[in-house]
Amino acid sequence: MPIHRLRDEIVFPDPARAEWPGIVAVGGDLSAARLLAAYSAGIFPWYERGQPILWWSPDPRLALVPECCHVPRSLRKTIRAGRFEVRLDTEFERVIRRCAEVPRPGQEGTWITEEMILAYVELHRLGFAHSTEAWEGPELAGGLYGVALGAAYFGESMFADRPDASKVAFVALVEKLRAWSFELIDCQMTTPHLLRFGAIEIPRHEFLERLRRALCKPTRRGSWSGSGAGA
């Protein structure tokens, strides 16, 4: 399928027809309406500074069913020790900006551009994007952010300024999503880190079908800050 160039109209081509490596479309903008339409279709933006916006739906897709999360023994000990307090949606912008700043092995710069930060801050203001934060005393030690629609959570990025901080936040989030009957966590791209938590690669057509079913459920929209993630 040729790569579709987006216009002003908020319409995406069928992601099931995207060829390797999974680029569905190019261009458009990061308006809240377009981002929500993309996530609802199983598409997400991922590009580097200086590039046009690239919209992806990879095949296979890495996903995690909350009930299938595996917590390594060493991490369970850290969680039981109570070193970190996990909070939801108290410092969303700090979390996404820290995700943009943290150096990552094999990467120069960041794909989380200022344009993207402002777009997701707006999604957070609208009640669709959420942060999960691990605090060590008064310090923000790690965290992650993503987007929630229906019974699906789309993970975007995480950071850790203390060992295991983002992992503790991730486990707390998964437990909260499981309690809320979420059916699917989209991990997007495959990493050894997420595979160790029980995420699996599934064919794109299966991911899109699971997503379709998850989106039939109501969206838990608004701030999650009063929900308490635990640790």
BAFI-3210 file (N, C-alpha, C; in Angstrom, 3 decimals, decimal comma, padded with zeros to 6 digits):
// residues 231
n [1|2|3|4|5|6|7|8|9|10|11|12|13|14|15|16|17|18|19|20|21|22|23|24|25|26|27|28|29|30|31|32|33|34|35|36|37|38|39|40|41|42|43|44|45|46|47|48|49|50|51|52|53|54|55|56|57|58|59|60|61|62|63|64|65|66|67|68|69|70|71|72|73|74|75|76|77|78|79|80|81|82|83|84|85|86|87|88|89|90|91|92|93|94|95|96|97|98|99|100|101|102|103|104|105|106|107|108|109|110|111|112|113|114|115|116|117|118|119|120|121|122|123|124|125|126|127|128|129|130|131|132|133|134|135|136|137|138|139|140|141|142|143|144|145|146|147|148|149|150|151|152|153|154|155|156|157|158|159|160|161|162|163|164|165|166|167|168|169|170|171|172|173|174|175|176|177|178|179|180|181|182|183|184|185|186|187|188|189|190|191|192|193|194|195|196|197|198|199|200|201|202|203|204|205|206|207|208|209|210|211|212|213|214|215|216|217|218|219|220|221|222|223|224|225|226|227|228|229|230|231]
n.u [000,846|000,680|002,200|000,107|-000,616|-001,575|-004,326|-006,247|-008,662|-009,719|-008,924|-007,860|-006,035|-006,752|-005,182|-004,569|-003,642|-001,136|002,237|005,435|007,724|005,470|004,457|001,761|000,768|001,677|002,401|-000,111|-001,310|-000,859|-003,225|-005,726|-008,045|-007,148|-005,164|-006,700|-008,358|-006,434|-005,348|-007,673|-007,889|-005,780|-003,313|-000,318|001,676|005,093|008,147|011,128|012,788|012,685|011,696|008,731|005,488|005,120|002,964|002,151|001,498|002,549|003,482|004,485|002,598|003,417|001,941|000,215|-001,721|-003,422|-003,911|-001,927|000,516|003,877|005,787|009,057|010,969|012,900|011,988|009,518|010,358|011,422|009,092|007,622|009,212|008,511|009,745|009,109|006,483|003,571|001,865|-000,918|-001,365|-000,470|001,704|001,846|003,003|005,651|006,486|006,334|008,140|010,471|010,753|011,423|013,924|015,711|018,625|018,918|020,072|021,791|020,367|020,163|019,321|015,760|012,501|010,393|009,242|008,979|006,588|005,156|005,087|003,444|001,100|000,341|000,105|-002,165|-003,973|-003,949|-005,105|-007,645|-008,432|-007,675|-005,027|-002,541|-000,450|001,793|003,452|006,441|007,436|010,075|010,200|010,161|010,916|010,530|010,997|010,740|008,716|005,867|003,892|000,765|-002,054|-005,538|-008,292|-011,547|-011,379|-008,692|-005,229|-002,694|000,593|003,226|005,876|008,624|010,560|013,403|014,912|015,915|017,020|014,808|012,537|010,730|009,823|008,458|006,397|005,173|004,235|002,406|000,591|-000,361|-001,643|-003,667|-005,061|-005,939|-007,697|-009,614|-010,739|-009,502|-008,634|-006,499|-003,133|-001,291|001,883|003,319|006,192|008,565|010,494|013,148|012,814|010,017|009,088|009,942|008,103|005,914|004,658|003,585|004,238|001,846|-000,013|-000,819|-003,493|-004,843|-004,325|-005,739|-008,354|-008,684|-008,409|-010,636|-012,711|-012,084|-012,524|-015,211|-015,993|-016,718|-014,856|-012,534|-012,490|-010,874|-009,163|-006,999|-006,022|-007,122|-007,287|-005,271|-002,541|-000,999|001,839]
n.v [-001,190|002,172|004,895|006,998|010,423|012,711|014,983|017,953|016,891|014,622|011,684|008,346|005,917|002,374|000,593|-002,095|-002,651|-001,635|-001,807|-003,412|-001,204|-000,708|001,868|003,948|006,433|009,837|013,133|015,635|016,637|017,115|017,368|017,069|015,767|014,387|012,717|011,107|009,860|008,413|006,630|005,192|003,771|002,065|003,174|005,091|008,082|008,530|009,830|011,655|014,688|017,196|015,562|014,851|014,220|010,877|008,123|005,139|001,588|-001,124|-004,486|-007,513|-006,600|-005,392|-006,361|-006,379|-008,292|-007,332|-009,255|-011,071|-010,144|-010,452|-010,333|-009,934|-011,708|-010,238|-007,644|-007,759|-007,884|-005,319|-003,818|-004,696|-003,665|-001,042|001,290|003,202|005,527|005,349|007,402|008,769|010,856|013,325|014,847|015,238|016,698|017,045|014,397|013,602|015,409|014,660|012,099|012,806|013,888|011,999|010,180|007,526|004,244|003,813|005,775|009,008|012,137|012,785|011,386|012,585|015,389|018,997|019,796|017,412|017,031|019,199|018,461|016,078|016,961|018,487|016,407|015,199|017,251|017,099|014,726|012,212|011,346|010,022|009,990|007,913|007,828|007,344|008,049|008,995|009,791|013,294|013,445|013,052|010,047|008,349|007,287|006,954|007,476|007,542|006,807|006,440|004,705|003,520|000,172|-000,005|000,665|002,749|002,608|004,965|006,183|005,864|006,722|006,564|007,790|006,664|003,400|000,858|002,446|003,226|000,716|-000,160|001,719|000,972|-001,656|-001,082|000,456|-001,462|-003,222|-001,556|-001,071|-003,645|-003,997|-002,204|-003,489|-003,310|-004,427|-004,561|-003,658|-001,611|-001,945|-001,158|-001,084|-003,801|-004,666|-006,047|-005,512|-005,137|-007,589|-009,223|-008,641|-010,012|-009,215|-009,838|-010,550|-010,010|-010,775|-008,075|-007,960|-009,389|-007,806|-005,472|-006,429|-007,148|-004,609|-003,348|-004,619|-003,823|-001,098|-000,893|-000,630|001,746|004,845|005,655|008,574|011,661|013,018|010,726|011,025|010,779|008,112|006,503|004,517|002,823|000,800]
n.w [000,000|-000,911|000,913|002,654|002,321|004,679|004,857|005,616|006,494|008,984|008,612|008,393|006,484|006,023|008,520|008,421|005,929|005,691|004,714|005,494|007,127|008,643|008,391|008,104|007,300|006,450|007,601|008,316|011,564|015,132|016,519|019,089|018,224|015,949|017,037|018,786|016,929|015,561|017,550|018,102|015,788|015,918|015,432|015,787|016,424|015,487|015,192|014,264|015,267|012,803|010,846|008,869|010,394|011,194|010,919|012,494|012,341|013,358|012,360|013,530|016,553|019,747|022,738|025,896|028,040|030,874|032,969|032,495|033,243|034,197|037,077|037,940|040,462|041,928|041,546|042,788|045,438|045,741|045,457|047,681|049,679|049,787|048,921|047,008|046,406|044,546|042,321|040,484|037,687|038,824|038,077|035,214|032,997|033,857|033,847|031,084|029,975|031,260|030,228|027,652|028,028|029,074|028,331|025,927|025,229|022,179|020,860|019,471|020,603|020,814|020,187|021,280|020,725|021,210|020,095|020,258|023,023|023,846|022,565|023,875|026,472|026,134|025,522|028,001|029,524|028,517|029,537|028,557|028,381|030,569|033,483|035,300|038,289|040,105|043,276|045,405|048,497|048,492|045,866|042,349|041,000|038,845|036,024|033,791|030,798|029,009|026,851|027,327|026,106|025,971|026,989|026,616|026,953|025,879|025,870|026,019|026,742|029,109|032,052|034,249|037,073|039,277|040,200|039,155|039,455|037,355|036,666|038,943|038,925|036,530|037,068|039,118|037,672|035,815|037,565|038,502|036,103|035,570|037,736|036,960|034,843|032,328|029,072|027,336|026,832|024,929|023,775|021,652|020,177|020,080|022,894|024,876|027,589|028,002|027,143|029,199|031,113|030,326|028,011|024,659|021,199|018,748|015,766|013,555|012,639|014,594|016,832|016,086|016,081|018,788|019,857|018,734|020,134|022,752|022,634|022,688|025,249|027,901|028,168|030,681|031,475|032,329|035,235|036,890|039,371|041,910|042,306|043,265|042,942|044,426|045,550]
ca.u [000,000|001,447|002,029|-000,922|-000,311|-002,769|-004,779|-006,934|-009,699|-009,163|-009,225|-006,679|-006,261|-006,865|-003,841|-004,342|-003,024|000,202|003,328|006,584|007,763|004,236|004,068|000,429|000,534|002,657|001,865|-001,182|-000,939|-001,014|-004,404|-006,343|-008,989|-006,420|-004,527|-007,713|-008,765|-005,339|-005,315|-008,873|-007,673|-004,587|-002,215|000,297|002,723|006,463|009,029|012,211|012,812|013,088|010,916|007,275|004,868|004,915|001,916|002,567|000,740|003,500|003,058|003,548|002,419|003,669|000,803|000,172|-003,010|-003,096|-003,896|-000,766|001,760|004,820|006,645|010,242|011,080|013,667|011,145|008,513|011,001|011,492|007,744|007,251|010,006|007,814|010,664|008,472|005,045|003,095|000,726|-001,447|-001,809|-000,170|002,753|001,909|003,958|007,003|006,804|006,605|009,378|011,605|010,894|012,107|015,291|016,577|019,359|018,592|021,135|021,629|019,557|020,634|018,167|014,513|011,355|009,367|009,525|008,154|005,256|004,499|004,819|002,275|-000,080|-000,083|-000,371|-003,560|-004,753|-004,087|-006,085|-008,954|-008,770|-007,379|-003,631|-002,336|000,899|001,970|004,689|007,059|008,046|010,924|010,080|009,641|011,523|009,976|012,090|010,505|007,318|005,493|002,641|000,099|-003,399|-006,557|-009,562|-012,270|-010,639|-007,338|-004,247|-001,619|001,795|004,044|007,287|008,877|011,896|013,770|016,071|016,368|016,835|013,511|011,421|009,717|009,254|007,473|005,251|004,511|003,498|001,262|-000,384|-000,985|-002,571|-004,829|-005,809|-006,606|-008,830|-010,614|-011,193|-008,889|-008,410|-005,354|-002,112|-000,499|003,300|003,810|007,372|009,094|011,736|013,370|012,292|008,583|008,889|010,134|006,879|004,850|004,118|003,810|003,996|000,690|-000,215|-001,554|-004,936|-005,356|-004,308|-006,819|-009,611|-008,738|-008,636|-012,029|-013,554|-011,788|-013,083|-016,660|-016,198|-016,632|-013,545|-012,370|-011,962|-010,679|-007,978|-006,940|-005,185|-007,748|-007,483|-004,232|-002,030|-000,286|003,234]
ca.v [000,000|003,422|005,665|008,022|011,754|013,227|016,342|018,579|015,985|013,654|010,341|007,513|004,705|001,122|000,176|-003,510|-002,735|-001,034|-002,737|-003,277|-001,547|-000,368|003,275|004,035|007,738|010,871|014,487|015,956|017,403|016,388|017,853|016,042|014,982|013,457|011,707|010,165|009,054|007,483|005,560|004,369|002,927|001,246|003,910|006,057|008,887|008,275|010,466|012,404|016,122|017,468|014,723|015,027|013,276|009,538|007,405|003,734|000,450|-002,198|-005,883|-007,715|-005,528|-005,867|-006,051|-007,068|-008,443|-007,047|-010,469|-011,902|-009,454|-011,212|-009,454|-010,671|-011,855|-009,128|-006,452|-007,948|-007,507|-003,857|-003,308|-004,973|-002,798|000,239|002,408|004,215|005,765|005,527|008,306|008,909|012,143|014,510|015,654|014,706|017,388|016,711|013,029|013,534|016,148|013,835|011,037|013,390|014,289|010,895|009,526|006,121|003,557|003,680|006,850|010,380|013,013|012,185|011,510|013,346|016,777|019,968|019,710|016,234|017,291|020,071|017,717|015,124|017,759|018,811|015,181|015,042|018,236|016,613|013,535|010,974|010,951|009,844|009,679|007,093|008,384|006,734|009,084|008,593|010,985|014,423|013,439|012,234|009,117|007,658|007,277|006,661|008,104|006,894|007,251|005,437|004,774|002,289|-000,721|-000,125|001,661|002,829|003,088|005,806|006,228|005,864|007,130|006,226|008,463|005,758|002,023|000,190|003,364|003,132|-000,635|-000,170|002,482|000,179|-002,748|-000,484|000,819|-002,683|-003,720|-000,671|-001,339|-004,936|-003,761|-001,460|-004,366|-003,040|-005,674|-004,530|-002,618|-001,530|-001,628|-000,637|-001,731|-004,871|-004,475|-007,123|-005,057|-005,411|-009,029|-009,824|-008,431|-010,849|-008,731|-010,767|-010,055|-010,611|-010,224|-006,808|-008,160|-009,805|-006,618|-004,574|-007,022|-006,977|-003,188|-003,050|-005,071|-003,002|000,239|-000,942|-000,304|003,194|005,398|006,237|009,884|012,596|012,795|009,508|011,336|010,365|006,662|005,843|003,318|001,936|000,530]
ca.w [000,000|-000,875|002,144|002,457|002,860|005,333|004,563|006,742|006,975|009,935|008,116|008,201|005,682|006,764|008,963|008,098|004,599|005,720|004,465|006,379|008,550|009,337|008,256|007,515|006,698|006,764|007,586|009,249|012,740|016,388|017,230|019,929|017,422|015,069|017,873|019,258|015,776|015,273|018,549|017,929|014,616|016,102|014,801|016,697|015,776|015,934|014,217|014,880|014,987|011,435|009,948|008,951|011,324|010,641|011,643|012,447|012,861|013,019|012,330|014,638|017,533|021,105|023,596|027,180|028,718|032,274|033,799|032,155|033,592|035,026|037,874|038,400|041,917|042,509|041,533|043,838|046,704|045,774|045,686|049,077|050,561|049,908|048,694|046,162|046,434|043,172|042,176|039,129|037,157|039,631|037,426|033,853|032,122|034,311|033,410|029,646|029,688|031,712|029,231|026,497|028,375|029,504|027,239|025,724|024,498|020,741|020,307|019,576|020,693|021,265|019,294|021,995|020,399|021,930|019,493|020,796|024,437|023,967|022,122|024,900|027,606|025,816|025,722|029,452|029,977|028,085|030,310|027,841|028,609|032,003|033,952|036,499|038,829|041,287|044,096|046,523|049,317|047,719|044,539|041,271|040,703|037,578|035,639|032,411|030,400|027,897|026,491|027,620|025,384|026,233|027,885|026,070|027,380|024,891|026,523|025,158|027,110|030,541|032,451|035,634|037,647|040,330|039,755|039,313|039,696|036,303|036,703|040,025|038,433|035,497|037,715|039,807|036,642|035,291|038,589|038,502|034,879|035,758|038,645|036,199|033,749|031,025|028,358|026,426|026,955|023,702|024,046|020,382|019,618|020,915|023,634|025,849|028,875|028,079|027,014|030,517|031,886|029,801|026,746|023,548|019,854|018,104|014,421|013,559|012,481|015,892|017,693|015,692|016,528|020,240|020,100|018,402|021,251|023,934|022,458|022,936|026,660|028,149|028,495|032,023|031,110|033,429|036,059|037,697|040,536|043,147|042,275|044,066|042,278|045,361|045,188]
c.u [000,878|001,189|001,140|-000,458|-001,595|-003,049|-005,476|-007,998|-009,072|-009,632|-007,910|-007,003|-006,296|-005,475|-003,536|-003,637|-001,609|001,269|004,458|007,279|006,531|003,853|002,764|000,258|001,624|001,953|000,748|-000,663|-001,133|-002,171|-005,004|-007,282|-008,269|-005,737|-005,535|-008,219|-007,695|-005,332|-006,514|-008,735|-006,448|-003,346|-001,635|001,380|004,097|007,403|010,097|012,129|013,356|012,371|009,460|006,712|004,634|003,925|002,097|001,478|001,568|002,854|004,305|003,524|002,670|002,519|000,877|-001,263|-002,737|-003,015|-002,654|000,565|002,601|005,732|007,837|010,375|011,810|012,836|010,038|009,086|011,081|010,131|007,332|008,003|009,385|008,697|009,997|006,978|004,595|001,838|000,327|-001,788|-001,555|000,874|002,933|002,989|005,397|007,413|007,154|007,888|010,598|011,823|011,653|013,576|016,233|017,295|018,992|019,668|020,815|020,791|020,242|019,410|016,933|013,444|010,232|009,682|008,650|006,728|004,480|004,171|003,553|001,000|-000,580|-000,480|-001,828|-004,452|-004,963|-005,134|-007,502|-009,357|-008,494|-005,954|-003,343|-000,878|000,819|003,358|005,159|007,818|008,884|011,012|009,511|010,109|010,760|011,090|011,943|009,035|007,117|004,203|002,061|-001,303|-004,373|-007,823|-010,290|-011,546|-009,240|-006,474|-003,074|-000,390|002,669|005,523|007,408|010,298|012,139|015,014|016,627|016,144|015,452|012,325|010,344|009,067|008,192|006,214|004,467|003,675|002,263|000,180|-001,107|-001,998|-003,833|-005,680|-006,556|-007,830|-009,957|-011,119|-010,700|-008,507|-007,078|-004,435|-001,258|000,915|004,015|004,970|007,957|010,409|011,908|012,771|010,812|008,270|009,031|008,912|005,698|004,177|004,469|003,572|002,782|000,551|-001,077|-003,062|-005,564|-005,381|-005,489|-008,176|-009,757|-009,028|-010,089|-012,950|-013,337|-012,425|-014,601|-016,992|-016,086|-015,209|-013,551|-011,684|-011,867|-009,447|-008,097|-006,274|-005,809|-007,869|-006,453|-003,761|-001,384|001,140|003,622]
c.v [001,235|004,162|006,863|009,342|012,360|014,671|016,903|017,671|014,912|012,254|009,601|006,346|003,475|000,654|-001,279|-003,676|-002,165|-002,109|-002,505|-001,947|-001,127|001,094|003,346|005,323|008,698|012,221|014,679|016,781|016,532|016,957|016,714|015,162|013,975|012,367|010,664|009,284|008,011|006,321|004,630|003,416|002,020|001,846|004,875|006,849|008,557|008,813|011,232|013,864|016,345|016,623|015,190|014,016|011,952|008,796|005,906|002,782|-000,790|-003,579|-006,758|-006,519|-006,109|-005,410|-006,884|-007,115|-008,262|-008,284|-011,314|-011,243|-010,324|-010,229|-010,265|-010,653|-010,675|-007,856|-006,570|-007,567|-005,991|-003,260|-003,504|-004,067|-001,413|001,446|003,556|004,309|006,039|006,382|008,380|010,367|013,336|015,413|015,192|015,382|017,114|015,325|013,006|014,297|015,358|012,664|011,544|013,647|013,121|010,272|008,046|005,463|003,445|004,760|008,187|011,294|012,248|012,343|012,295|014,830|017,709|019,958|018,536|016,427|018,120|019,344|016,767|015,817|018,161|017,577|014,902|016,012|017,773|015,308|012,217|010,461|010,985|009,531|008,800|007,418|007,602|007,827|008,445|009,800|012,113|014,429|012,541|011,345|008,408|007,706|006,945|007,389|007,356|007,447|006,117|005,728|003,458|001,467|-000,986|001,012|001,596|003,429|003,864|005,788|006,201|006,346|006,669|007,006|007,696|004,333|001,489|001,138|003,234|001,751|-000,744|000,584|001,671|-000,929|-002,211|-000,088|-000,417|-003,234|-002,861|-000,917|-002,668|-004,774|-003,026|-002,226|-003,918|-004,371|-005,728|-003,373|-002,680|-001,090|-001,156|-001,457|-002,749|-004,472|-005,638|-006,780|-005,427|-006,893|-009,725|-009,641|-009,248|-010,325|-009,719|-010,057|-010,778|-010,015|-008,970|-007,024|-008,604|-008,623|-005,705|-005,118|-006,899|-005,519|-002,821|-003,444|-004,196|-001,629|000,266|-000,592|001,211|003,620|005,989|007,597|010,795|012,251|011,486|009,777|010,912|008,863|005,902|004,545|002,354|001,739|-000,826]
c.w [000,000|000,429|001,863|003,052|003,401|004,929|005,806|007,323|007,869|009,557|007,917|007,272|006,573|007,201|008,630|006,760|004,574|005,526|005,465|006,093|009,335|009,283|007,479|006,737|007,130|006,737|008,592|010,416|013,970|017,199|018,038|019,115|016,546|015,888|018,349|018,124|015,447|016,269|018,403|016,755|014,761|015,484|015,830|015,959|016,360|014,853|014,971|014,479|013,569|010,407|009,943|009,946|010,605|011,535|011,410|012,937|012,520|013,059|012,425|015,580|018,924|022,002|024,867|027,669|030,205|033,160|033,589|032,494|034,526|035,751|038,378|039,923|042,544|042,560|042,575|045,201|046,835|046,070|047,140|050,052|050,711|049,697|047,931|046,458|045,000|043,167|040,708|038,846|038,068|038,976|035,980|033,017|032,559|033,823|031,922|029,296|030,156|030,761|028,007|026,774|028,617|028,305|027,157|024,884|023,014|020,091|020,496|019,589|021,148|020,209|019,969|021,828|021,237|021,400|020,079|022,284|024,600|023,568|023,200|026,196|027,373|025,967|027,209|029,991|029,642|028,775|029,635|028,078|030,102|032,319|035,185|037,018|040,046|042,034|045,195|047,453|048,482|046,262|043,567|040,736|039,371|037,241|034,182|032,092|029,211|027,725|026,768|026,830|025,588|027,271|027,365|026,603|026,409|025,565|025,561|025,532|028,632|030,811|033,873|036,014|038,845|039,835|040,120|039,454|038,628|036,284|037,793|039,583|037,405|036,120|038,430|038,816|036,121|036,290|038,641|037,258|034,970|036,664|037,937|034,981|032,374|030,387|027,610|026,774|025,697|024,062|022,785|019,829|020,605|021,567|024,600|027,212|029,021|027,911|028,367|031,415|031,364|028,550|025,636|022,221|019,275|016,704|014,470|013,464|013,805|016,864|017,367|016,129|018,044|020,584|019,818|019,558|022,484|023,836|022,595|024,383|026,862|028,531|029,896|031,844|032,335|034,215|036,843|039,044|041,851|043,288|043,084|043,459|043,248|044,913|045,690]
res [m|p|i|h|r|l|r|d|e|i|v|f|p|d|p|a|r|a|e|w|p|g|i|v|a|v|g|g|d|l|s|a|a|r|l|l|a|a|y|s|a|g|i|f|p|w|y|e|r|g|q|p|i|l|w|w|s|p|d|p|r|l|a|l|v|p|e|c|c|h|v|p|r|s|l|r|k|t|i|r|a|g|r|f|e|v|r|l|d|t|e|f|e|r|v|i|r|r|c|a|e|v|p|r|p|g|q|e|g|t|w|i|t|e|e|m|i|l|a|y|v|e|l|h|r|l|g|f|a|h|s|t|e|a|w|e|g|p|e|l|a|g|g|l|y|g|v|a|l|g|a|a|y|f|g|e|s|m|f|a|d|r|p|d|a|s|k|v|a|f|v|a|l|v|e|k|l|r|a|w|s|f|e|l|i|d|c|q|m|t|t|p|h|l|l|r|f|g|a|i|e|i|p|r|h|e|f|l|e|r|l|r|r|a|l|c|k|p|t|r|r|g|s|w|s|g|s|g|a|g|a]
***
